[in-house]
């Protein structure tokens, strides 16, 4: 079974959370993965998990839009 990132409580305020950039989000994901011993690449790595999540989310949105 693939390892997944566990939720980590944020220390940022709500205002700081809304101003996060894509690069900040990526850095945070990489930091969390390393902290939890999750590989960045490979069959169970972070990159594969992110790719899978993005594709599934896009397909879900597309089918929802198509079906109404």
Secondary structure as UniProt FT lines:
FT   HELIX           14..18
FT   HELIX           22..35
FT   TURN            36..37
FT   TURN            43..44
FT   HELIX           46..67
//
